[in-house]
Amino acid sequence: MGYWYLAIAIGAEVVATLALKASNGFSDFTSSIICIIGYAIAFYSLSLVLKTVPVGIAYAIWAGMGIILIASISAVLYKQIPDLPAIIGMVLILAGVVVINVFSKTVSH
């Protein structure tokens, strides 16, 4: 069940961070509310994840997938296209998440 909560935490963080950008410094009310609610859901879900998944593993997956998803979506929505070094870095992050999930004995599936 922990990984379902982790997926919810990642999704909520992505929505919240994109809303943070759209809030224009918290000057847009609707985007600001979405941001606050999204982060609340993300952190609550992450707290549930930590009942069953080691904190280092959960945080690595949460942060890594958040970075990749936010960068990918913002490339489409905001035309913030990452350069080659940024893309290479994100590929390495994704590889790290895969290595953790496939090879680590710390991860319980």
Phi and psi in radians as a Rosetta constraint file:
Dihedral C 1 N 2 CA 2 C 2 CIRCULARHARMONIC -1.023 0.35
Dihedral N 2 CA 2 C 2 N 3 CIRCULARHARMONIC -0.648 0.35
Dihedral C 2 N 3 CA 3 C 3 CIRCULARHARMONIC -1.308 0.35
Dihedral N 3 CA 3 C 3 N 4 CIRCULARHARMONIC -0.431 0.35
Dihedral C 3 N 4 CA 4 C 4 CIRCULARHARMONIC -1.176 0.35
Dihedral N 4 CA 4 C 4 N 5 CIRCULARHARMONIC -0.761 0.35
Dihedral C 4 N 5 CA 5 C 5 CIRCULARHARMONIC -1.124 0.35
Dihedral N 5 CA 5 C 5 N 6 CIRCULARHARMONIC -0.596 0.35
Dihedral C 5 N 6 CA 6 C 6 CIRCULARHARMONIC -1.137 0.35
Dihedral N 6 CA 6 C 6 N 7 CIRCULARHARMONIC -0.719 0.35
Dihedral C 6 N 7 CA 7 C 7 CIRCULARHARMONIC -1.086 0.35
Dihedral N 7 CA 7 C 7 N 8 CIRCULARHARMONIC -0.706 0.35
Dihedral C 7 N 8 CA 8 C 8 CIRCULARHARMONIC -1.131 0.35
Dihedral N 8 CA 8 C 8 N 9 CIRCULARHARMONIC -0.742 0.35
Dihedral C 8 N 9 CA 9 C 9 CIRCULARHARMONIC -1.070 0.35
Dihedral N 9 CA 9 C 9 N 10 CIRCULARHARMONIC -0.747 0.35
Dihedral C 9 N 10 CA 10 C 10 CIRCULARHARMONIC -1.138 0.35
Dihedral N 10 CA 10 C 10 N 11 CIRCULARHARMONIC -0.838 0.35
Dihedral C 10 N 11 CA 11 C 11 CIRCULARHARMONIC -1.050 0.35
Dihedral N 11 CA 11 C 11 N 12 CIRCULARHARMONIC -0.767 0.35
Dihedral C 11 N 12 CA 12 C 12 CIRCULARHARMONIC -1.149 0.35
Dihedral N 12 CA 12 C 12 N 13 CIRCULARHARMONIC -0.665 0.35
Dihedral C 12 N 13 CA 13 C 13 CIRCULARHARMONIC -1.146 0.35
Dihedral N 13 CA 13 C 13 N 14 CIRCULARHARMONIC -0.709 0.35
Dihedral C 13 N 14 CA 14 C 14 CIRCULARHARMONIC -1.101 0.35
Dihedral N 14 CA 14 C 14 N 15 CIRCULARHARMONIC -0.827 0.35
Dihedral C 14 N 15 CA 15 C 15 CIRCULARHARMONIC -1.058 0.35
Dihedral N 15 CA 15 C 15 N 16 CIRCULARHARMONIC -0.790 0.35
Dihedral C 15 N 16 CA 16 C 16 CIRCULARHARMONIC -1.103 0.35
Dihedral N 16 CA 16 C 16 N 17 CIRCULARHARMONIC -0.727 0.35
Dihedral C 16 N 17 CA 17 C 17 CIRCULARHARMONIC -1.204 0.35
Dihedral N 17 CA 17 C 17 N 18 CIRCULARHARMONIC -0.692 0.35
Dihedral C 17 N 18 CA 18 C 18 CIRCULARHARMONIC -1.143 0.35
Dihedral N 18 CA 18 C 18 N 19 CIRCULARHARMONIC -0.646 0.35
Dihedral C 18 N 19 CA 19 C 19 CIRCULARHARMONIC -1.189 0.35
Dihedral N 19 CA 19 C 19 N 20 CIRCULARHARMONIC -0.577 0.35
Dihedral C 19 N 20 CA 20 C 20 CIRCULARHARMONIC -1.062 0.35
Dihedral N 20 CA 20 C 20 N 21 CIRCULARHARMONIC -0.748 0.35
Dihedral C 20 N 21 CA 21 C 21 CIRCULARHARMONIC -1.097 0.35
Dihedral N 21 CA 21 C 21 N 22 CIRCULARHARMONIC -0.792 0.35
Dihedral C 21 N 22 CA 22 C 22 CIRCULARHARMONIC -1.211 0.35
Dihedral N 22 CA 22 C 22 N 23 CIRCULARHARMONIC -0.368 0.35
Dihedral C 22 N 23 CA 23 C 23 CIRCULARHARMONIC -1.237 0.35
Dihedral N 23 CA 23 C 23 N 24 CIRCULARHARMONIC -0.275 0.35
Dihedral C 23 N 24 CA 24 C 24 CIRCULARHARMONIC 0.966 0.35
Dihedral N 24 CA 24 C 24 N 25 CIRCULARHARMONIC 0.981 0.35
Dihedral C 24 N 25 CA 25 C 25 CIRCULARHARMONIC 1.257 0.35
Dihedral N 25 CA 25 C 25 N 26 CIRCULARHARMONIC 0.597 0.35
Dihedral C 25 N 26 CA 26 C 26 CIRCULARHARMONIC 1.079 0.35
Dihedral N 26 CA 26 C 26 N 27 CIRCULARHARMONIC 0.473 0.35
Dihedral C 26 N 27 CA 27 C 27 CIRCULARHARMONIC -1.607 0.35
Dihedral N 27 CA 27 C 27 N 28 CIRCULARHARMONIC -0.274 0.35
Dihedral C 27 N 28 CA 28 C 28 CIRCULARHARMONIC -1.743 0.35
Dihedral N 28 CA 28 C 28 N 29 CIRCULARHARMONIC 2.030 0.35
Dihedral C 28 N 29 CA 29 C 29 CIRCULARHARMONIC -1.060 0.35
Dihedral N 29 CA 29 C 29 N 30 CIRCULARHARMONIC -0.874 0.35
Dihedral C 29 N 30 CA 30 C 30 CIRCULARHARMONIC -1.082 0.35
Dihedral N 30 CA 30 C 30 N 31 CIRCULARHARMONIC -0.825 0.35
Dihedral C 30 N 31 CA 31 C 31 CIRCULARHARMONIC -1.114 0.35
Dihedral N 31 CA 31 C 31 N 32 CIRCULARHARMONIC -0.638 0.35
Dihedral C 31 N 32 CA 32 C 32 CIRCULARHARMONIC -1.129 0.35
Dihedral N 32 CA 32 C 32 N 33 CIRCULARHARMONIC -0.744 0.35
Dihedral C 32 N 33 CA 33 C 33 CIRCULARHARMONIC -1.143 0.35
Dihedral N 33 CA 33 C 33 N 34 CIRCULARHARMONIC -0.756 0.35
Dihedral C 33 N 34 CA 34 C 34 CIRCULARHARMONIC -1.037 0.35
Dihedral N 34 CA 34 C 34 N 35 CIRCULARHARMONIC -0.735 0.35
Dihedral C 34 N 35 CA 35 C 35 CIRCULARHARMONIC -1.059 0.35
Dihedral N 35 CA 35 C 35 N 36 CIRCULARHARMONIC -0.877 0.35
Dihedral C 35 N 36 CA 36 C 36 CIRCULARHARMONIC -1.110 0.35
Dihedral N 36 CA 36 C 36 N 37 CIRCULARHARMONIC -0.794 0.35
Dihedral C 36 N 37 CA 37 C 37 CIRCULARHARMONIC -1.146 0.35
Dihedral N 37 CA 37 C 37 N 38 CIRCULARHARMONIC -0.720 0.35
Dihedral C 37 N 38 CA 38 C 38 CIRCULARHARMONIC -1.068 0.35
Dihedral N 38 CA 38 C 38 N 39 CIRCULARHARMONIC -0.775 0.35
Dihedral C 38 N 39 CA 39 C 39 CIRCULARHARMONIC -1.189 0.35
Dihedral N 39 CA 39 C 39 N 40 CIRCULARHARMONIC -0.618 0.35
Dihedral C 39 N 40 CA 40 C 40 CIRCULARHARMONIC -1.092 0.35
Dihedral N 40 CA 40 C 40 N 41 CIRCULARHARMONIC -0.778 0.35
Dihedral C 40 N 41 CA 41 C 41 CIRCULARHARMONIC -1.123 0.35
Dihedral N 41 CA 41 C 41 N 42 CIRCULARHARMONIC -0.743 0.35
Dihedral C 41 N 42 CA 42 C 42 CIRCULARHARMONIC -1.061 0.35
Dihedral N 42 CA 42 C 42 N 43 CIRCULARHARMONIC -0.840 0.35
Dihedral C 42 N 43 CA 43 C 43 CIRCULARHARMONIC -1.258 0.35
Dihedral N 43 CA 43 C 43 N 44 CIRCULARHARMONIC -0.611 0.35
Dihedral C 43 N 44 CA 44 C 44 CIRCULARHARMONIC -1.125 0.35
Dihedral N 44 CA 44 C 44 N 45 CIRCULARHARMONIC -0.801 0.35
Dihedral C 44 N 45 CA 45 C 45 CIRCULARHARMONIC -1.087 0.35
Dihedral N 45 CA 45 C 45 N 46 CIRCULARHARMONIC -0.722 0.35
Dihedral C 45 N 46 CA 46 C 46 CIRCULARHARMONIC -1.096 0.35
Dihedral N 46 CA 46 C 46 N 47 CIRCULARHARMONIC -0.632 0.35
Dihedral C 46 N 47 CA 47 C 47 CIRCULARHARMONIC -1.113 0.35
Dihedral N 47 CA 47 C 47 N 48 CIRCULARHARMONIC -0.593 0.35
Dihedral C 47 N 48 CA 48 C 48 CIRCULARHARMONIC -1.254 0.35
Dihedral N 48 CA 48 C 48 N 49 CIRCULARHARMONIC -0.629 0.35
Dihedral C 48 N 49 CA 49 C 49 CIRCULARHARMONIC -1.029 0.35
Dihedral N 49 CA 49 C 49 N 50 CIRCULARHARMONIC -0.732 0.35
Dihedral C 49 N 50 CA 50 C 50 CIRCULARHARMONIC -1.218 0.35
Dihedral N 50 CA 50 C 50 N 51 CIRCULARHARMONIC -0.097 0.35
Dihedral C 50 N 51 CA 51 C 51 CIRCULARHARMONIC -1.268 0.35
Dihedral N 51 CA 51 C 51 N 52 CIRCULARHARMONIC -0.462 0.35
Dihedral C 51 N 52 CA 52 C 52 CIRCULARHARMONIC -2.203 0.35
Dihedral N 52 CA 52 C 52 N 53 CIRCULARHARMONIC -0.296 0.35
Dihedral C 52 N 53 CA 53 C 53 CIRCULARHARMONIC -2.019 0.35
Dihedral N 53 CA 53 C 53 N 54 CIRCULARHARMONIC 2.350 0.35
Dihedral C 53 N 54 CA 54 C 54 CIRCULARHARMONIC -0.986 0.35
Dihedral N 54 CA 54 C 54 N 55 CIRCULARHARMONIC 2.474 0.35
Dihedral C 54 N 55 CA 55 C 55 CIRCULARHARMONIC -1.032 0.35
Dihedral N 55 CA 55 C 55 N 56 CIRCULARHARMONIC -0.726 0.35
Dihedral C 55 N 56 CA 56 C 56 CIRCULARHARMONIC -1.103 0.35
Dihedral N 56 CA 56 C 56 N 57 CIRCULARHARMONIC -0.717 0.35
Dihedral C 56 N 57 CA 57 C 57 CIRCULARHARMONIC -1.200 0.35
Dihedral N 57 CA 57 C 57 N 58 CIRCULARHARMONIC -0.832 0.35
Dihedral C 57 N 58 CA 58 C 58 CIRCULARHARMONIC -1.051 0.35
Dihedral N 58 CA 58 C 58 N 59 CIRCULARHARMONIC -0.786 0.35
Dihedral C 58 N 59 CA 59 C 59 CIRCULARHARMONIC -1.180 0.35
Dihedral N 59 CA 59 C 59 N 60 CIRCULARHARMONIC -0.683 0.35
Dihedral C 59 N 60 CA 60 C 60 CIRCULARHARMONIC -1.076 0.35
Dihedral N 60 CA 60 C 60 N 61 CIRCULARHARMONIC -0.764 0.35
Dihedral C 60 N 61 CA 61 C 61 CIRCULARHARMONIC -1.208 0.35
Dihedral N 61 CA 61 C 61 N 62 CIRCULARHARMONIC -0.791 0.35
Dihedral C 61 N 62 CA 62 C 62 CIRCULARHARMONIC -1.048 0.35
Dihedral N 62 CA 62 C 62 N 63 CIRCULARHARMONIC -0.889 0.35
Dihedral C 62 N 63 CA 63 C 63 CIRCULARHARMONIC -1.183 0.35
Dihedral N 63 CA 63 C 63 N 64 CIRCULARHARMONIC -0.779 0.35
Dihedral C 63 N 64 CA 64 C 64 CIRCULARHARMONIC -1.090 0.35
Dihedral N 64 CA 64 C 64 N 65 CIRCULARHARMONIC -0.841 0.35
Dihedral C 64 N 65 CA 65 C 65 CIRCULARHARMONIC -1.200 0.35
Dihedral N 65 CA 65 C 65 N 66 CIRCULARHARMONIC -0.616 0.35
Dihedral C 65 N 66 CA 66 C 66 CIRCULARHARMONIC -1.067 0.35
Dihedral N 66 CA 66 C 66 N 67 CIRCULARHARMONIC -0.781 0.35
Dihedral C 66 N 67 CA 67 C 67 CIRCULARHARMONIC -1.032 0.35
Dihedral N 67 CA 67 C 67 N 68 CIRCULARHARMONIC -0.852 0.35
Dihedral C 67 N 68 CA 68 C 68 CIRCULARHARMONIC -1.149 0.35
Dihedral N 68 CA 68 C 68 N 69 CIRCULARHARMONIC -0.795 0.35
Dihedral C 68 N 69 CA 69 C 69 CIRCULARHARMONIC -1.171 0.35
Dihedral N 69 CA 69 C 69 N 70 CIRCULARHARMONIC -0.763 0.35
Dihedral C 69 N 70 CA 70 C 70 CIRCULARHARMONIC -1.134 0.35
Dihedral N 70 CA 70 C 70 N 71 CIRCULARHARMONIC -0.762 0.35
Dihedral C 70 N 71 CA 71 C 71 CIRCULARHARMONIC -1.105 0.35
Dihedral N 71 CA 71 C 71 N 72 CIRCULARHARMONIC -0.719 0.35
Dihedral C 71 N 72 CA 72 C 72 CIRCULARHARMONIC -1.163 0.35
Dihedral N 72 CA 72 C 72 N 73 CIRCULARHARMONIC -0.803 0.35
Dihedral C 72 N 73 CA 73 C 73 CIRCULARHARMONIC -1.212 0.35
Dihedral N 73 CA 73 C 73 N 74 CIRCULARHARMONIC -0.677 0.35
Dihedral C 73 N 74 CA 74 C 74 CIRCULARHARMONIC -1.212 0.35
Dihedral N 74 CA 74 C 74 N 75 CIRCULARHARMONIC -0.415 0.35
Dihedral C 74 N 75 CA 75 C 75 CIRCULARHARMONIC -1.122 0.35
Dihedral N 75 CA 75 C 75 N 76 CIRCULARHARMONIC -0.644 0.35
Dihedral C 75 N 76 CA 76 C 76 CIRCULARHARMONIC -1.410 0.35
Dihedral N 76 CA 76 C 76 N 77 CIRCULARHARMONIC -0.879 0.35
Dihedral C 76 N 77 CA 77 C 77 CIRCULARHARMONIC -1.259 0.35
Dihedral N 77 CA 77 C 77 N 78 CIRCULARHARMONIC -0.762 0.35
Dihedral C 77 N 78 CA 78 C 78 CIRCULARHARMONIC -1.933 0.35
Dihedral N 78 CA 78 C 78 N 79 CIRCULARHARMONIC 0.084 0.35
Dihedral C 78 N 79 CA 79 C 79 CIRCULARHARMONIC 0.992 0.35
Dihedral N 79 CA 79 C 79 N 80 CIRCULARHARMONIC 0.579 0.35
Dihedral C 79 N 80 CA 80 C 80 CIRCULARHARMONIC -1.666 0.35
Dihedral N 80 CA 80 C 80 N 81 CIRCULARHARMONIC 1.422 0.35
Dihedral C 80 N 81 CA 81 C 81 CIRCULARHARMONIC -1.389 0.35
Dihedral N 81 CA 81 C 81 N 82 CIRCULARHARMONIC 2.132 0.35
Dihedral C 81 N 82 CA 82 C 82 CIRCULARHARMONIC -1.221 0.35
Dihedral N 82 CA 82 C 82 N 83 CIRCULARHARMONIC 2.550 0.35
Dihedral C 82 N 83 CA 83 C 83 CIRCULARHARMONIC -1.420 0.35
Dihedral N 83 CA 83 C 83 N 84 CIRCULARHARMONIC 3.094 0.35
Dihedral C 83 N 84 CA 84 C 84 CIRCULARHARMONIC -1.009 0.35
Dihedral N 84 CA 84 C 84 N 85 CIRCULARHARMONIC -0.813 0.35
Dihedral C 84 N 85 CA 85 C 85 CIRCULARHARMONIC -1.052 0.35
Dihedral N 85 CA 85 C 85 N 86 CIRCULARHARMONIC -0.630 0.35
Dihedral C 85 N 86 CA 86 C 86 CIRCULARHARMONIC -1.161 0.35
Dihedral N 86 CA 86 C 86 N 87 CIRCULARHARMONIC -0.721 0.35
Dihedral C 86 N 87 CA 87 C 87 CIRCULARHARMONIC -1.120 0.35
Dihedral N 87 CA 87 C 87 N 88 CIRCULARHARMONIC -0.760 0.35
Dihedral C 87 N 88 CA 88 C 88 CIRCULARHARMONIC -1.061 0.35
Dihedral N 88 CA 88 C 88 N 89 CIRCULARHARMONIC -0.743 0.35
Dihedral C 88 N 89 CA 89 C 89 CIRCULARHARMONIC -1.069 0.35
Dihedral N 89 CA 89 C 89 N 90 CIRCULARHARMONIC -0.730 0.35
Dihedral C 89 N 90 CA 90 C 90 CIRCULARHARMONIC -1.187 0.35
Dihedral N 90 CA 90 C 90 N 91 CIRCULARHARMONIC -0.624 0.35
Dihedral C 90 N 91 CA 91 C 91 CIRCULARHARMONIC -1.107 0.35
Dihedral N 91 CA 91 C 91 N 92 CIRCULARHARMONIC -0.691 0.35
Dihedral C 91 N 92 CA 92 C 92 CIRCULARHARMONIC -1.158 0.35
Dihedral N 92 CA 92 C 92 N 93 CIRCULARHARMONIC -0.663 0.35
Dihedral C 92 N 93 CA 93 C 93 CIRCULARHARMONIC -1.087 0.35
Dihedral N 93 CA 93 C 93 N 94 CIRCULARHARMONIC -0.822 0.35
Dihedral C 93 N 94 CA 94 C 94 CIRCULARHARMONIC -1.046 0.35
Dihedral N 94 CA 94 C 94 N 95 CIRCULARHARMONIC -0.729 0.35
Dihedral C 94 N 95 CA 95 C 95 CIRCULARHARMONIC -1.075 0.35
Dihedral N 95 CA 95 C 95 N 96 CIRCULARHARMONIC -0.680 0.35
Dihedral C 95 N 96 CA 96 C 96 CIRCULARHARMONIC -1.101 0.35
Dihedral N 96 CA 96 C 96 N 97 CIRCULARHARMONIC -0.730 0.35
Dihedral C 96 N 97 CA 97 C 97 CIRCULARHARMONIC -1.101 0.35
Dihedral N 97 CA 97 C 97 N 98 CIRCULARHARMONIC -0.728 0.35
Dihedral C 97 N 98 CA 98 C 98 CIRCULARHARMONIC -1.117 0.35
Dihedral N 98 CA 98 C 98 N 99 CIRCULARHARMONIC -0.793 0.35
Dihedral C 98 N 99 CA 99 C 99 CIRCULARHARMONIC -1.054 0.35
Dihedral N 99 CA 99 C 99 N 100 CIRCULARHARMONIC -0.765 0.35
Dihedral C 99 N 100 CA 100 C 100 CIRCULARHARMONIC -1.033 0.35
Dihedral N 100 CA 100 C 100 N 101 CIRCULARHARMONIC -0.831 0.35
Dihedral C 100 N 101 CA 101 C 101 CIRCULARHARMONIC -1.279 0.35
Dihedral N 101 CA 101 C 101 N 102 CIRCULARHARMONIC -0.537 0.35
Dihedral C 101 N 102 CA 102 C 102 CIRCULARHARMONIC -1.574 0.35
Dihedral N 102 CA 102 C 102 N 103 CIRCULARHARMONIC -0.701 0.35
Dihedral C 102 N 103 CA 103 C 103 CIRCULARHARMONIC -1.916 0.35
Dihedral N 103 CA 103 C 103 N 104 CIRCULARHARMONIC -0.350 0.35
Dihedral C 103 N 104 CA 104 C 104 CIRCULARHARMONIC -1.281 0.35
Dihedral N 104 CA 104 C 104 N 105 CIRCULARHARMONIC 2.349 0.35
Dihedral C 104 N 105 CA 105 C 105 CIRCULARHARMONIC -1.428 0.35
Dihedral N 105 CA 105 C 105 N 106 CIRCULARHARMONIC -0.181 0.35
Dihedral C 105 N 106 CA 106 C 106 CIRCULARHARMONIC -1.294 0.35
Dihedral N 106 CA 106 C 106 N 107 CIRCULARHARMONIC -0.488 0.35
Dihedral C 106 N 107 CA 107 C 107 CIRCULARHARMONIC -1.401 0.35
Dihedral N 107 CA 107 C 107 N 108 CIRCULARHARMONIC 2.225 0.35
Dihedral C 107 N 108 CA 108 C 108 CIRCULARHARMONIC -1.846 0.35
Dihedral N 108 CA 108 C 108 N 109 CIRCULARHARMONIC 2.134 0.35
